[in-house]
Amino acid sequence: MTDVTHRLNISYYTSAFDFPILTQVDIGHTSPQMILPNGIQATLGSEQNLFSIDEAAVV
């Protein structure tokens, strides 16, 4: 699947939602992968092109 096709599919299936969607990030079952901890506070700001993990994953 090309990048353009991928973006069109995402736009088609998510156009009814009013929240930012994070794409093109190596998380999950890919290689290389970034570990994204469950249950912690994170910020996703589409206007600022921002994604941040706001608290420590381990206490």
Secondary structure, 3 states (H helix, E strand, C coil): CCHHHHHHHHHHHHCCCCCCCCCCCCECCCCCCECCCCCCCEEEECCCCEEEECCCCCC
